[in-house]
């Protein structure tokens, strides 16, 4: 697995973790404040671990990869960038679609030839079990709600584009959808950024950019 | 030259930063200790990768090794995954006494929602198993919140990992 693939994974987890943290203090009820804050913390912890593996290959460190790149250099999928705070149906739809997709790629990484990658995937997978349980619980609760169904339909092409093409059919089967057409996928493929990404990057890197090279 | 045994003893005196009733050794995060001349290598397996206490644990281990007159080399081992089964029997007892229900043993395939919603978890205050899952997530990544219907007390459950 090359550094680019590790960065895609790390950037997804960092950016989604950031989006999850935006619910801290304003979720519909206290349990979800706690849940989304905790999920955010774990996703960002996973991002750090993947960045550290990438950093070894690239001869840098995890913080530099997380915070010192230009927006165009980030490799996250547009799906994780969307700012969905204030829309609970969309937030849960993304959470459920993301965890379903992430489980597929993490499972594939567990059989990597690189023992560091396989070992880390194993560790990440065990922690993600709790995210998946949480997502499944909410999907079951909301699946009959029109607002949730619409959110899943709207987000589906973007969610499918999170995974490499060879894993998309598996995801489609799991979430009960058809693989979107290439034309539909085009606007959501990795390698481009949504309009929501730049403000997130500004905020996320603000402290680090304010005093370059400082030790925190 | 300091002995590995002496290093283990010193590490066993460091309390967990978030649950100080048990030590880092009882928590099972010290994977191995190797002494090479003046250098002490410690393999450290963090509980959850997003644990905010990770850096603090590392610094405390380094400081403790320096106090023994040796040069610390604490390596974070992410591929050697920590599991909640690594908490020692003494550590489990101390958790229980402090009001944290210790983790259920990890089964093949890991925990499931059906298991967590079952009445198999006992309350650390009154011992009743008439408890329910209130939140999969808690104040730190390693804890869930449960509620005891017998003594009407919410309590924290260490997650099975």
Contacts between the chains, C-beta under 8 A, distances in Angstrom:
chain1	res1	chain2	res2	distance
A	31	B	134	7.0
A	31	B	135	4.6
A	31	B	137	7.9
A	31	B	145	7.9
A	34	B	135	6.0
A	34	B	137	5.2
A	34	B	138	6.7
A	34	B	139	7.4
A	34	B	145	7.7
A	35	B	135	6.4
A	35	B	136	6.7
A	35	B	137	4.3
A	37	B	137	7.8
A	38	B	137	3.9
A	38	B	138	7.1
A	38	B	140	7.8
A	38	B	141	5.8
A	39	B	137	7.0
A	41	B	50	4.3
A	41	B	52	7.1
A	41	B	141	5.8
A	42	B	48	6.3
A	42	B	49	7.0
A	42	B	50	4.1
A	42	B	141	5.4
A	43	B	50	7.3
A	44	B	50	6.0
A	45	B	48	6.5
A	45	B	49	3.7
A	45	B	50	2.5
A	45	B	51	6.9
A	45	B	141	7.4
A	46	B	49	5.6
A	46	B	50	7.0
A	48	B	49	6.9
A	48	B	50	7.9
A	49	B	49	5.0
A	49	B	78	5.1
A	52	B	78	7.6
A	115	B	79	6.1
A	116	B	78	7.7
A	116	B	79	5.3
A	118	B	79	7.4
A	119	B	78	6.8
A	119	B	79	2.4
A	119	B	80	6.7
A	119	B	81	6.7
A	120	B	78	5.0
A	120	B	79	5.7
A	122	B	79	7.7
A	122	B	81	5.7
A	123	B	49	6.8
A	123	B	78	5.9
A	123	B	79	7.2
A	123	B	81	3.8
A	123	B	82	7.8
A	124	B	49	7.0
A	126	B	81	6.6
A	126	B	83	7.3
A	126	B	110	6.0
A	126	B	161	5.5
A	127	B	48	5.9
A	127	B	49	6.7
A	127	B	50	7.8
A	127	B	141	7.6
A	127	B	161	6.8
A	129	B	110	5.0
A	129	B	111	6.3
A	130	B	111	8.0
A	130	B	136	5.5
A	130	B	137	7.3
A	130	B	159	6.7
A	133	B	111	7.9
A	133	B	112	7.4
A	133	B	113	4.6
A	133	B	116	7.4
A	133	B	136	5.9
A	134	B	136	5.3
A	134	B	137	7.3
A	136	B	113	6.8
A	137	B	113	6.5
A	137	B	136	7.9
